[in-house]
C-alpha cells in the first residue's frame, strides 16, 4: 500500500513507513517504542528485500530494531506493482472464498483465449501433474494443439521441460531450476513417497493393479494402506529416526495425507477407494546398491 503510488527509485526511510503504518492501522494503535513491534516490521522489510521489492541504500535495520530513532534508507525497485494481486471488483463485497475464484476472470469467457491459457499454465505449475481426468477436459485438449508453444515458453522462461502423455502432462524443472517448491524435495517424506511410487509401479508391471484408460489406478483403500505398510517394513531401516519409530497407524495417515497434498492420490471416502494418479508412475525411488536393510532383491 505504501509503495502503490511511488515510482521506481523512490527513496524512503523506515520511520516514514512506520508513520504511514500508524496512520493507516484500522483498529489498534502501533506503539513503536515496543521492541516486538519494531522487530516484526524489520522482519517484513527483510522479506520484502529478498523478494526484490525494495533494496537497502544506507543504514542498518539493526539500529531501528534496537531503538525507534534508528534509521534505514530504502529504495523502491518498482516490483511491488507486480507483487500485489489486482481484482476486477471491490473485494469488500465478497463473503465466501469462492468469490475470489469467480472474480479472476470477471467478464471474460473462461473457455477460450487468455483465460484458458492461464488456467492450463496454472495447472501445470502448481501441482506435480496435470491430469485429463481432473478439471475441464478441454484444457487437456488445449495441450494437444498448443503443447509445442507451451513447451517453448516453459523452457525459455522457467527452465522447464513439458512432458505430455495420453492422460497426464508435467512441467519438469531442469537441473539448477529455482521454480519454487518442487517435488521431490530434500526431505524424508519425499524419499518415502518415491519408494511408494516404485512399489505402485511394481504392482502394475506384475499385473496386480490395472491402469485405466485415463492412466489412473483404482484400488481399495485397505489394499493401498497395506502397500504403505509393506514399504515401511521393506525400507524402514533407511528412514529417519522419526519415521522409523512412528506408530504404524500414524505413519499410514501421514503418508496418505502427503500423497494427497502432492496430488499422487485422491481418496474416495464413500467408496472406500484410492485413485492413484499417473504421476505415481512417472517417478520412483530406490536405495543405493550398498543399502543393507530390507530384502536384498528390493534394493
C-alpha positions as CSV (number, residue, x, y, z in Angstrom):
1,X,0.0,0.0,0.0
2,X,2.8,2.4,0.9
3,X,4.6,1.9,-2.4
4,X,1.4,1.9,-4.5
5,X,1.8,5.5,-5.8
6,X,5.6,5.6,-5.6
7,X,7.8,5.4,-8.6
8,X,10.8,3.1,-9.0
9,X,14.0,4.5,-7.4
10,X,11.8,6.4,-4.9
11,X,13.7,6.5,-1.6
12,X,12.2,6.4,1.9
13,X,13.3,5.9,5.5
14,X,11.9,3.2,7.8
15,X,10.5,6.0,10.1
16,X,8.4,7.2,7.1
17,X,6.9,3.8,6.7
18,X,6.4,3.4,10.4
19,X,4.4,6.7,10.4
20,X,2.4,5.5,7.5
21,X,1.5,2.2,9.2
22,X,0.5,4.1,12.4
23,X,-1.8,6.4,10.4
24,X,-3.5,3.6,8.4
25,X,-3.8,0.9,11.1
26,X,-7.6,0.3,11.1
27,X,-8.0,-0.8,14.7
28,X,-5.3,-0.6,17.3
29,X,-2.5,1.9,17.6
30,X,1.0,0.8,16.9
31,X,3.5,1.6,19.6
32,X,6.9,1.8,18.1
33,X,8.6,2.1,21.5
34,X,7.9,-1.7,21.8
35,X,10.8,-3.8,20.7
36,X,8.5,-6.6,19.4
37,X,6.7,-4.2,17.1
38,X,10.0,-2.9,15.6
39,X,11.3,-6.4,15.2
40,X,8.2,-7.5,13.3
41,X,8.5,-4.6,10.9
42,X,12.2,-5.3,10.3
43,X,11.3,-9.0,9.5
44,X,8.8,-7.8,6.9
45,X,11.3,-5.4,5.4
46,X,13.9,-8.1,5.2
47,X,11.4,-10.4,3.4
48,X,10.5,-7.6,1.0
49,X,14.2,-7.2,0.2
50,X,14.6,-10.9,-0.5
51,X,11.6,-10.7,-2.9
52,X,13.2,-7.7,-4.8
53,X,10.5,-5.2,-3.8
54,X,13.0,-2.9,-2.0
55,X,16.7,-2.5,-1.6
56,X,18.7,-1.0,1.2
57,X,20.5,2.2,0.2
58,X,22.0,3.2,3.6
59,X,21.9,2.3,7.2
60,X,21.3,-1.0,9.1
61,X,17.9,-2.2,10.2
62,X,19.5,-3.5,13.5
63,X,19.7,0.1,14.6
64,X,15.9,0.6,14.2
65,X,15.3,-2.7,15.9
66,X,17.3,-1.6,18.9
67,X,15.9,1.9,19.1
68,X,12.9,3.6,17.3
69,X,15.1,6.6,16.4
70,X,17.4,4.4,14.3
71,X,17.2,4.9,10.6
72,X,17.4,2.8,7.4
73,X,17.2,4.3,3.9
74,X,15.4,2.1,1.3
75,X,14.8,2.4,-2.4
76,X,11.7,1.2,-4.2
77,X,12.6,-1.1,-7.1
78,X,9.1,-0.9,-8.7
79,X,8.5,-4.6,-8.3
80,X,5.7,-4.0,-5.8
81,X,3.3,-3.2,-8.5
82,X,3.6,-6.8,-9.7
83,X,3.6,-8.3,-6.2
84,X,0.0,-7.5,-5.2
85,X,-2.9,-9.0,-7.0
86,X,-5.4,-6.8,-8.7
87,X,-9.0,-7.7,-8.5
88,X,-11.7,-6.7,-11.1
89,X,-14.2,-5.9,-8.3
90,X,-14.3,-4.4,-4.9
91,X,-13.4,-7.4,-2.6
92,X,-15.1,-5.8,0.4
93,X,-18.4,-7.2,-1.1
94,X,-17.0,-10.8,-1.1
95,X,-18.4,-13.1,1.6
96,X,-17.0,-16.6,0.5
97,X,-13.6,-17.8,-0.5
98,X,-15.1,-18.9,-3.9
99,X,-15.8,-15.3,-4.7
100,X,-12.1,-14.7,-5.3
101,X,-12.0,-17.5,-7.8
102,X,-15.1,-16.3,-9.6
103,X,-13.7,-12.8,-9.9
104,X,-10.4,-13.9,-11.5
105,X,-11.9,-13.7,-15.0
106,X,-14.9,-11.5,-14.4
107,X,-16.4,-10.5,-17.7
108,X,-14.1,-12.9,-19.7
109,X,-15.0,-16.1,-21.4
110,X,-13.1,-18.7,-19.4
111,X,-13.5,-21.4,-22.0
112,X,-11.2,-19.7,-24.6
113,X,-8.3,-17.3,-25.2
114,X,-6.1,-16.0,-22.4
115,X,-8.3,-17.4,-19.6
116,X,-7.9,-21.0,-20.8
117,X,-4.1,-20.5,-21.4
118,X,-3.7,-19.0,-17.9
119,X,-5.6,-21.9,-16.4
120,X,-3.5,-24.5,-18.2
121,X,-0.2,-22.9,-17.1
122,X,-1.6,-22.7,-13.6
123,X,-2.5,-26.4,-13.5
124,X,0.9,-27.4,-14.9
125,X,2.9,-25.3,-12.5
126,X,1.0,-25.5,-9.2
127,X,0.7,-29.3,-9.0
128,X,3.1,-32.2,-9.8
129,X,0.9,-33.2,-12.8
130,X,-2.0,-32.1,-14.9
131,X,-4.5,-34.9,-15.4
132,X,-7.1,-35.4,-18.1
133,X,-9.5,-36.9,-15.5
134,X,-9.4,-33.7,-13.4
135,X,-10.7,-30.3,-14.2
136,X,-12.2,-29.2,-17.5
137,X,-11.5,-31.8,-20.3
138,X,-11.0,-29.2,-22.9
139,X,-7.9,-27.9,-21.0
140,X,-6.1,-31.1,-21.9
141,X,-7.2,-30.8,-25.5
142,X,-5.5,-27.3,-25.4
143,X,-2.2,-29.1,-24.9
144,X,-2.8,-31.2,-28.0
145,X,-2.9,-28.1,-30.2
146,X,-0.7,-25.7,-28.4
147,X,1.7,-28.0,-26.5
148,X,4.7,-27.0,-28.6
149,X,4.2,-23.4,-27.9
150,X,3.7,-24.0,-24.1
151,X,6.9,-26.2,-24.1
152,X,8.9,-23.3,-25.7
153,X,7.6,-20.8,-23.2
154,X,8.3,-23.1,-20.2
155,X,11.8,-23.9,-21.4
156,X,12.7,-20.3,-22.2
157,X,11.2,-18.5,-19.2
158,X,11.2,-21.1,-16.4
159,X,13.8,-23.7,-17.3
160,X,11.2,-26.5,-17.5
161,X,10.5,-29.3,-19.9
162,X,7.0,-30.2,-20.9
163,X,6.1,-33.9,-21.0
164,X,2.6,-34.7,-22.4
165,X,1.2,-38.2,-22.1
166,X,-2.1,-39.8,-23.0
167,X,-3.8,-38.8,-19.7
168,X,-1.4,-36.5,-18.0
169,X,1.1,-33.7,-18.5
170,X,4.1,-32.5,-16.5
171,X,6.3,-29.4,-16.2
172,X,9.6,-30.9,-15.2
173,X,12.3,-28.4,-13.9
174,X,15.7,-28.7,-15.5
175,X,18.8,-29.0,-13.4
176,X,19.5,-25.8,-11.5
177,X,15.9,-24.5,-11.9
178,X,14.7,-22.5,-9.0
179,X,11.0,-22.6,-9.7
180,X,9.8,-22.7,-6.1
181,X,8.6,-25.7,-4.1
182,X,9.5,-28.8,-6.0
183,X,9.0,-32.5,-5.7
184,X,11.0,-34.4,-4.7
185,X,12.3,-32.1,-2.0
186,X,15.4,-32.8,0.1
187,X,13.4,-34.4,2.9
188,X,12.5,-37.8,4.3
189,X,8.8,-37.7,3.2
190,X,9.8,-37.2,-0.4
191,X,12.1,-40.2,-0.2
192,X,9.3,-42.3,1.3
193,X,6.9,-41.2,-1.4
194,X,9.4,-42.2,-4.1
195,X,9.7,-45.6,-2.6
196,X,5.9,-45.9,-2.6
197,X,5.7,-44.9,-6.2
198,X,8.2,-47.7,-7.1
199,X,6.0,-50.2,-5.4
200,X,2.9,-48.9,-7.2
201,X,4.8,-49.3,-10.5
202,X,5.8,-52.8,-9.5
203,X,2.2,-53.7,-8.8
204,X,1.2,-52.6,-12.3
205,X,4.1,-54.4,-14.0
206,X,3.2,-57.6,-12.2
207,X,-0.4,-57.3,-13.3
208,X,-1.8,-57.0,-9.8
209,X,-3.1,-53.5,-10.4
210,X,-4.8,-52.3,-13.6
211,X,-4.3,-49.0,-15.2
212,X,-7.5,-47.3,-16.5
213,X,-7.8,-45.6,-19.9
214,X,-7.1,-42.2,-18.2
215,X,-3.9,-43.6,-16.7
216,X,-5.3,-43.7,-13.1
217,X,-5.3,-46.8,-10.9
218,X,-8.3,-47.6,-8.6
219,X,-7.6,-49.7,-5.6
220,X,-9.4,-50.5,-2.3
221,X,-8.2,-48.2,0.5
222,X,-7.2,-51.1,2.7
223,X,-5.1,-52.6,-0.1
224,X,-3.3,-49.3,-0.6
225,X,-2.7,-48.9,3.1
226,X,-1.3,-52.4,3.1
227,X,1.2,-51.3,0.3
228,X,2.3,-48.4,2.5
229,X,2.9,-50.8,5.4
230,X,4.9,-53.1,3.2
231,X,7.1,-50.2,2.1
232,X,7.9,-49.4,5.7
233,X,8.7,-53.0,6.5
234,X,10.9,-53.3,3.5
235,X,12.7,-50.0,3.7
236,X,12.0,-48.7,7.2
237,X,15.6,-49.2,8.4
238,X,16.6,-46.5,6.0
239,X,14.0,-44.0,7.2
240,X,14.9,-41.1,9.5
241,X,14.6,-41.8,13.3
242,X,11.2,-40.0,13.4
243,X,9.7,-42.3,10.8
244,X,11.5,-45.5,11.9
245,X,9.9,-45.1,15.4
246,X,6.5,-43.7,14.4
247,X,3.4,-45.8,15.1
248,X,2.1,-47.8,12.1
249,X,-1.3,-46.0,12.1
250,X,0.2,-42.6,12.3
251,X,2.7,-43.5,9.6
252,X,-0.1,-44.5,7.2
253,X,-2.1,-41.4,8.0
254,X,0.9,-39.2,7.4
255,X,1.7,-40.9,4.1
256,X,-1.9,-40.7,2.9
257,X,-2.0,-37.0,3.6
258,X,1.3,-36.2,2.0
259,X,0.4,-38.2,-1.1
260,X,-2.9,-36.4,-1.3
261,X,-1.3,-33.0,-0.9
262,X,1.2,-33.7,-3.7
263,X,-1.6,-35.0,-6.0
264,X,-0.4,-38.5,-6.2
265,X,-3.7,-39.9,-4.9
266,X,-7.3,-39.0,-4.3
267,X,-9.3,-40.8,-1.6
268,X,-12.9,-41.5,-2.3
269,X,-14.2,-41.9,1.2
270,X,-17.8,-43.1,0.4
271,X,-16.5,-45.9,-1.9
272,X,-13.5,-46.6,0.4
273,X,-11.3,-46.4,-2.7
274,X,-8.0,-44.7,-3.6
275,X,-7.4,-43.3,-7.0
276,X,-3.7,-43.2,-7.9
277,X,-2.8,-40.5,-10.3
278,X,-0.4,-41.0,-13.3
279,X,2.4,-39.1,-11.5
280,X,3.0,-42.1,-9.3
281,X,4.2,-44.0,-12.4
282,X,6.3,-41.1,-13.7
283,X,8.9,-41.1,-10.9
284,X,10.2,-43.7,-8.5
285,X,13.0,-44.1,-6.0
286,X,15.3,-46.8,-4.7
287,X,18.0,-47.1,-2.2
288,X,21.6,-47.3,-3.4
289,X,23.2,-50.7,-4.1
290,X,25.1,-50.7,-0.8
291,X,21.9,-50.3,1.3
292,X,22.0,-53.2,3.8
293,X,18.4,-53.0,5.2
294,X,15.4,-55.0,4.0
295,X,15.5,-57.7,1.3
296,X,18.5,-57.6,-1.0
297,X,16.3,-58.0,-4.0
298,X,14.4,-54.8,-3.1
299,X,17.4,-52.6,-3.1
